[in-house]
């Protein structure tokens, strides 16, 4: 059985069949939430624009970018949350890192099996003022001027333009392909 799994008649029968006659369990008290609910609430409280909150598992809830852009972090808030209690941890990528759609940018981890409801998350904020966000790239067009010399092969210019396309693509940019003249 996994930590945090609810025990019902089926699980009890399975344990008895396996020869297990004793287990250690916990029952949540009024006002407590399990580790997954606490991690989900914390992640949702921190998540801002262009971030998706994954389903929580084993006390961990990941946040992912929903498109390419720069990852934005209010480090002071993350530091304050990490100082609340040693059983609460927020880990993030570095601020201003380029991220792509679907990339994990942060994780909220609750180490204990449960948390008091009031300590499970920081104060609510409007979505505009969340501590973690992803600023989308604005697609731009880039103009390229290339001077062809007699000793420069046109294949070299084409290779350079392909490399430029590869570098611009993650940000949604592209370049104008003009005509080449000798």
C-alpha positions, 0 to 999 in steps of 0.5 A: 500500500502507498502512503496516504491510501485509504483503507477499506474492506478490500485493502483489509482483505488483501492485507489479511491474505498477505499475512499482515496482522498489524498496520499503522494508520492515521485518521484525519481530524476535523480541520485537517487536509491530506498531503495531496489536498494541501499540496494542490491548494498551495500550488493553486495559490501560487500559480499565476498566468499561463501555468497549469496545476497537475494532479497532486500525488504523494504530497507533491503538486507540479506546475507546468507552463501552458506555452513557451515564454519566460518563467517569472518568480516572486522569490521573496514570496517563495522564500517566505512560504519555504520558511513557514514550516520544514514540511512545506517546500516550494521548488522552482526553476530560476527566474527568467528561464526560457520554458516551453509548453508542458515544461515543469516549472515548479513543485509544491511538496507537503512532507507530512501526511496531513496539514491543518487547513489554515496552514495548508496555503498562503493567503489568497491573491488575485490571479494577477498577483500570483507568485509564479507565472509564465510571460508568453513570448510575442511572435516577431519577424526578424529581417536578415541581411546577408552579403554574398561574396565570391568565396561564400557558398550559398549553401553556407548562407542557407545553413545559417538561415536554418540555424537562425530558424531553429533558434527563433522557433521556441519563441514563436519567431521567424525571419523573412526569406528574401532573395539572394543576390550575388 
